[in-house]
Amino acid sequence: MKKIVMIGAGGFGREVLSIIRDSKRYTVDCFIDRDKTLHGKMIDGVPVIGDDSKLKTINRDRGLRACFVAAGDRYLRKSLYDLAKDNGLECVTIIHSSAYVPENVHIGEGSVIYPNSSVYPGVTIGKGCLVNSNVTIGHDSEIGNFVNINPGANLAGKIKVGDLSFLGIGCAIMENIEIGGGAIIGGQSFVNRHVAARKTCFGVPAIPKDKRGK
């Protein structure tokens, strides 16, 4: 199995570690994390060896050429992904064995598909995306880069989601909807109209934050 470094030793990193152990395709050699209180400790049997400055020498010091970026904040995840690539590391893609992902789905480098999620034919998922548990992504949808799709979100067919968007827990999005880059959809919201870039929308139906109460 290919050994990788996990960038991020928090809850997200521990979750992805468990998915990796289930898939038996990779093995996590070590964590790195910016939290200095974790340095030198063991997280679920894996050592935390330092912060992201270690990426410069991780190949020389530990023979590692691949990583996974487990930062829950999507902007930080993009930054760390870029740093890893600048240091010559491959960012692996992780798919849990219980996820339904047919062959004609494209998933970008450094993305993860959690347990019991379903990704249907013709879907494209960008790089560095988090598709959490029990998510459904309908046919021919296009998910941008560094998108967070939280547990239980349901996306109908032919949806477009821009880069760095955040879809909250249990939200539902109707078919043919476009969500602009950097938008935030609140948990349990129902989206039945297009959402502009960098807008925050929530409710049933979802309404932009700046228009609520008007």
C-alpha positions as CSV (number, residue, x, y, z in Angstrom):
1,M,0.0,0.0,0.0
2,K,1.2,3.5,-0.8
3,K,2.2,5.5,2.3
4,I,0.9,9.1,2.6
5,V,1.1,12.0,5.0
6,M,-2.1,13.4,6.3
7,I,-2.1,17.2,6.4
8,G,-4.4,18.0,9.4
9,A,-4.7,16.0,12.6
10,G,-8.1,17.2,13.7
11,G,-11.5,15.6,13.5
12,F,-11.6,15.7,9.7
13,G,-8.1,14.0,9.5
14,R,-9.2,11.3,11.9
15,E,-12.3,10.6,9.9
16,V,-10.4,10.3,6.7
17,L,-7.8,8.1,8.4
18,S,-10.7,5.7,9.3
19,I,-11.9,5.7,5.7
20,I,-8.4,5.0,4.4
21,R,-8.0,2.1,6.8
22,D,-11.3,0.7,5.6
23,S,-10.3,1.0,1.9
24,K,-6.9,-0.6,2.4
25,R,-5.5,1.2,-0.6
26,Y,-3.2,3.6,1.3
27,T,-1.7,3.8,4.7
28,V,-1.1,7.0,6.7
29,D,2.6,7.2,7.8
30,C,2.2,10.5,9.8
31,F,0.2,13.6,10.4
32,I,1.3,17.2,10.2
33,D,-0.7,20.0,11.8
34,R,-0.2,23.6,12.7
35,D,-1.4,23.0,16.3
36,K,1.9,22.8,18.2
37,T,0.3,21.1,21.1
38,L,-0.2,18.0,19.0
39,H,3.4,17.7,17.9
40,G,5.1,14.6,19.1
41,K,1.8,12.9,20.0
42,M,0.1,9.9,18.6
43,I,-3.4,10.3,17.0
44,D,-5.1,7.0,16.6
45,G,-1.8,5.2,16.4
46,V,-0.2,7.7,13.9
47,P,2.5,10.2,14.9
48,V,2.2,14.0,14.5
49,I,5.6,15.0,13.3
50,G,5.3,18.8,13.0
51,D,3.7,21.6,11.0
52,D,3.4,22.1,7.2
53,S,7.0,23.3,7.0
54,K,7.7,19.5,7.0
55,L,6.3,19.3,3.5
56,K,9.6,20.7,2.1
57,T,11.6,17.7,3.3
58,I,9.0,14.9,3.8
59,N,10.1,13.0,0.7
60,R,13.8,13.1,1.7
61,D,13.1,12.5,5.5
62,R,10.4,9.8,5.2
63,G,10.2,8.8,1.6
64,L,6.7,10.2,1.2
65,R,5.5,11.4,-2.2
66,A,1.7,11.6,-1.6
67,C,-0.7,13.3,0.9
68,F,-4.2,14.0,1.7
69,V,-5.2,17.5,2.9
70,A,-7.7,17.2,5.7
71,A,-8.5,20.8,6.6
72,G,-12.3,21.3,7.1
73,D,-12.1,25.0,6.2
74,R,-12.2,25.0,2.4
75,Y,-10.1,28.1,2.0
76,L,-7.4,26.7,4.2
77,R,-7.7,23.4,2.4
78,K,-7.0,25.1,-0.9
79,S,-4.0,26.9,0.5
80,L,-2.5,23.7,1.9
81,Y,-3.3,21.8,-1.3
82,D,-1.4,24.4,-3.3
83,L,1.5,24.2,-0.8
84,A,1.6,20.4,-1.1
85,K,1.6,20.6,-4.9
86,D,4.3,23.2,-4.8
87,N,6.4,20.7,-2.9
88,G,5.9,18.0,-5.4
89,L,3.4,15.9,-3.6
90,E,0.5,14.0,-5.1
91,C,-2.8,14.6,-3.4
92,V,-4.7,11.3,-3.4
93,T,-8.4,10.8,-3.8
94,I,-10.3,8.7,-1.1
95,I,-13.5,6.9,-1.7
96,H,-15.2,4.8,1.0
97,S,-16.1,1.3,-0.1
98,S,-19.8,1.8,0.7
99,A,-20.1,4.8,-1.6
100,Y,-21.9,4.4,-4.9
101,V,-19.6,5.9,-7.6
102,P,-20.1,4.5,-11.2
103,E,-17.2,4.5,-13.7
104,N,-18.4,7.5,-15.7
105,V,-18.0,9.8,-12.7
106,H,-14.9,12.1,-12.6
107,I,-13.5,12.9,-9.2
108,G,-10.6,15.4,-8.9
109,E,-7.4,14.9,-7.1
110,G,-7.5,15.3,-3.3
111,S,-11.2,14.8,-2.9
112,V,-12.9,12.4,-0.5
113,I,-16.3,10.6,-0.7
114,Y,-17.6,9.5,2.7
115,P,-19.6,6.3,3.5
116,N,-23.1,5.7,2.1
117,S,-23.0,8.6,-0.4
118,S,-24.3,8.2,-3.9
119,V,-22.8,10.0,-6.9
120,Y,-24.7,9.3,-10.1
121,P,-23.7,9.0,-13.8
122,G,-22.1,11.9,-15.6
123,V,-21.2,13.8,-12.4
124,T,-18.0,15.8,-12.2
125,I,-16.4,16.6,-8.8
126,G,-13.4,19.0,-8.7
127,K,-10.2,18.7,-6.7
128,G,-10.0,19.0,-2.9
129,C,-13.8,18.4,-2.3
130,L,-15.4,17.0,0.8
131,V,-18.5,14.9,0.1
132,N,-19.6,13.8,3.5
133,S,-21.8,10.8,4.6
134,N,-25.2,10.1,3.1
135,V,-24.9,12.7,0.3
136,T,-26.7,12.3,-3.0
137,I,-25.4,14.0,-6.1
138,G,-27.8,13.6,-9.1
139,H,-26.8,12.9,-12.7
140,D,-24.7,15.3,-14.8
141,S,-24.1,17.7,-11.9
142,E,-20.9,19.7,-11.8
143,I,-19.2,20.3,-8.5
144,G,-16.3,22.8,-8.5
145,N,-13.0,22.7,-6.6
146,F,-12.7,22.8,-2.8
147,V,-16.4,22.5,-2.1
148,N,-17.8,21.2,1.2
149,I,-21.0,19.1,0.9
150,N,-22.1,18.2,4.4
151,P,-23.9,15.1,5.7
152,G,-27.3,14.3,4.2
153,A,-27.3,16.9,1.5
154,N,-29.4,16.0,-1.5
155,L,-28.5,17.5,-4.9
156,A,-30.8,16.7,-7.9
157,G,-29.6,16.3,-11.5
158,K,-27.8,18.9,-13.6
159,I,-26.8,21.2,-10.7
160,K,-23.7,23.4,-10.9
161,V,-21.8,24.3,-7.8
162,G,-19.0,26.9,-7.9
163,D,-15.6,26.6,-6.4
164,L,-15.3,27.0,-2.6
165,S,-19.0,26.7,-1.9
166,F,-20.4,25.3,1.3
167,L,-23.6,23.1,1.3
168,G,-25.0,22.6,4.8
169,I,-26.2,19.5,6.6
170,G,-29.4,18.1,5.1
171,C,-29.9,20.8,2.5
172,A,-31.8,20.0,-0.7
173,I,-31.2,21.5,-4.1
174,M,-33.6,21.3,-7.1
175,E,-32.5,20.2,-10.5
176,N,-30.8,22.7,-12.9
177,I,-29.9,25.1,-10.1
178,E,-26.6,27.0,-10.2
179,I,-24.8,28.0,-7.0
180,G,-22.1,30.6,-7.5
181,G,-18.5,30.2,-6.2
182,G,-18.0,30.8,-2.5
183,A,-21.8,30.6,-1.7
184,I,-23.0,29.2,1.6
185,I,-26.3,27.2,1.8
186,G,-27.6,26.8,5.4
187,G,-28.4,23.4,6.9
188,Q,-31.8,21.9,6.1
189,S,-32.4,24.6,3.5
190,F,-34.4,24.0,0.3
191,V,-32.9,25.7,-2.8
192,N,-35.3,26.3,-5.7
193,R,-33.6,29.2,-7.4
194,H,-30.1,30.2,-8.5
195,V,-27.7,31.4,-5.8
196,A,-25.2,34.2,-6.7
197,A,-21.5,33.9,-5.9
198,R,-20.5,34.5,-2.3
199,K,-24.2,34.7,-1.1
200,T,-25.4,33.1,2.1
201,C,-28.8,31.6,1.8
202,F,-31.0,29.6,4.2
203,G,-34.6,28.6,4.9
204,V,-37.4,26.8,3.1
205,P,-37.3,28.0,0.4
206,A,-33.7,29.4,0.8
207,I,-33.5,33.2,0.8
208,P,-30.3,35.3,0.7
209,K,-29.3,36.4,4.2
210,D,-29.5,40.1,3.3
211,K,-33.1,39.8,2.1
212,R,-34.6,38.0,5.1
213,G,-37.3,39.9,6.9
214,K,-38.0,42.2,3.9
